[in-house]
Every structure is written in structure tokens, then in C-alpha cells.
Amino acid sequence: MVLNKAIFLDRDGVVNKPLFKKNRKNHPFAPNRLDDFILYDDVITFVKKIQSKYKYKIYIITNQPDLSRGDLSINILNEMHKKLYDNLKYDGIEFCGHLSIDNCKCRKPEPGMKKKIEKKNNIDLKKSFFIGDTWRDIFCGMSAGIRTYLINRHYNKDFYCDSRISKLNDLTKIIFDLEKLNG
């Protein structure tokens, strides 16, 4: 059986820009309106290059507790994910609509969403990467044994992580070096 290389991307804060409330400038929030769902400039270029040149599968994993709170409808969430697919042509997306207090196995930092993708798509975790912007993302990737990188954002500078990138294209360079090393 051939195993696939994959890049797992967190959605809010890595793929699209999070929102901030005036009194909580260092705490990102997921947009709950399609008009506020804005992709980062570099994500489309990054995904196209990774898929075409390096043959990585792209999977998006996202916690969406606003579904449980009633602040986000499943229709709007589906429209957001369609917008993502239209721009990125990702290979799969998983979301968890639970709250922290639900103690489910799919909500990051738990690895449930990642495991579901791994089983369905024959993923080689040793050749895969997880990119996130919060401790939940980093712990999710680390618990699965995936190379994990925290993308620098103004709101996560105080979080310790020894593997940081400033932008998605930094990962392209890392992958290029690994591919060259592995022949």
C-alpha cells in the first residue's frame, strides 16, 4: 500500500485571517460570517506549490465551537469551506463543532480529526506536517508524531514552541531541503 505525504493546516489563523474583539486583541476568533472569511495572501500559492511540486495532500482541521453556541450555522460553515475548496482544492477538511466542556475526542488538541483523515487516506505521518497558530494545534500534531510548526502571529509570541515559521513559504524551503536530503 502506498502511503501519502500530507500537510495538515489549521483553518483560522493559518489559512484564513481570524477576527479580534476590541477588548481581546491577543485572542483570535473564528469568523462566523462569510464576508469576514478572508484567506491569507500566501496560502493559495503555498498550497498549489506543495501539491504540484512536492505531491503532498492538503487537509484542513478546524475547531468550530460557534456551531454549538448557535453563533454559526452549518450553511455558513459549508459556504466558507466551499470558498476554501474553490481557492485551494484541498484534499479534505474535518471540523469539530463541540465545546471544550464536551470532552470529545475530535476537538483539538485531541487527535480525532487527524486520525479520521489518516485512516481514510493512508497518510504517512513520518513524512507529514502540521501547521497551526495555537497551542491546541501544536499539541494535536505532536501527540500524533507529526512534524509540527507554529506559524508566527502577533497573538502567539508568548507561546513556547521550538519549531516556528514566519510564513507558509518557510515550510516550502524546509520540505525542499528534506526532499533533497531523502533523494
N, C-alpha and C positions, 0 to 999 in steps of 0.2 A: 504494500500500500504506500502510495506517495503522500508524504506529509507536506502541508502548505506552510509557508512563512507568512506571518501576519503582523500587522500593526494595529493595536487596539488604541483607539483615541477616545478620550473623554469628550463629551459634547460641549457643554457650557464652560467656556474659559480656554478651550483648546481649538475647537472647530469654529464656534461662534462666540461673539462678544457677550459677556454676562452684563447684567444691569447692577446698578448700585443705588441704594437709597441714601438720601442726604445725610441722615444721622448714622449710617453704617457704611462708610466709604471703603472700608477694608474687608467687607463681606459681600462676595458676589452672589447674585441671584439669577436664576434661570428666567429668561423672558417667557411671558405667558400670552403674548400677542404676536401674531405673525409679523406685524410692522416693526417690532423690536428685535426680530430674529435676524441678525446681521453676521455674516461669515467674516472671519479674519481674512485679510488680503492674501496672505501667503498659503492658505490651506488648499486651494484648488490646484495651484502649481505643484505643491508638495505631493498631493495625492496622485496626480497624473504621472509625475516622475517616478514615484515609488512603485506604482502599478505597472507602468510600461517598461521602465529600465531595469528594475530590480525584481519584478514579479511577486511583490508582496500583496496579500489580500488585505483589505481595509475593513475594519469592524469598528463600529461606534457603540460605546457603552455609556449609559446615562441614567442617573437617578432623577426621577421626576415626581417628587412628593406633592407638587401642586395638584396633581391628579386626585390624590386622596383628600386634599384640603378643599377641593372644589374650585381652585383658582385657575385651573387649566382644563379645558375639555379635550377629550380624546380626538375630536375632529381637528382642533388647532394643532395638537401634537402631531397628528398624521400629516397635516399640511406642512409643518416645519420639516418633518423627515422626508417628505416628497421634495421640498426645496433643496434639502441636502443631497438627496439622490440625484436630482436633476443637475446639480453642480459638481458633485464628487463621484458619482457612480460607485458608491461604496458597495462592499460585498455583503454586508449585513449590519443590522442595528438591533440592539436589545435595550429595553428600558425597564426600570423598576419604578412603579408608582406608589410604593409603600412609604410610610413614615419611619423615622428612626425607631420609634417605640414599638413598631410591629415586629422587630427582631426577625425579619425574613432572611433567607439565605441568598437572595438575589441583590439586595441593596448593598452597594459598595460601602465599606471596604470588603464585604463578603464577596467571594469569587463566583457566585452563582451564575451571573450573566456571562462571564468569561467561560465558565465550564460548559454552559449550554452551546456557545459558539464553537468551542474546541471540539466537542463531541460530534456536532453536526457537520463540521468542515475539515476534520483531520488536520488539526493545527500542530505544528512542531513548535512547542513552547521554547525550546532552546535557541531557535532561530527567530523568535518573535520579540516584539517590543510593546511596551505600554506607555503612552504619553498622557500625563494628567497635569492638573493645576492645583490639586488639593491633597491633603494627607490621605483622604479616602481612596483616591486613585492610586497613589503610591503604594499603600498597604495592600490594595487589591492585586496589583501587579506582582508585588514582592511575594505575597502568600502563594502565588501560582508559580513562582520561579521564573518569571519573565523579566528580561532586562527592562528596567523602569526608569523613566526620565520625568522630572518635574520641569515644566516649561515656566520660565520666569515671568511673573506678573507682579504688579505693584502690591497686590494684596497677599502674596505668599512669601515675601522676602524673609520673614521671621521663622519659617518652617525649615528645619534642617533636612537636607537631602544631599547626598554626595554625588548624585548624578543629575545635573541640571543642564538645560539647554535654554538659550535665549530666544530662539525661534525654531520653527519646524525644519527649516533648511539645515540647521545644525545637525539634525538627525540624518539627513541625507549624506552628509560628509562621514558620519560615523558608520553608516551602512556601507558606503563606498569602500571605506578602509577595511571593514570586516569581510566584504565580498572579495576584495583583492587579497587579503590575508588567507582566506579559505580557498582561493583559486576558483 
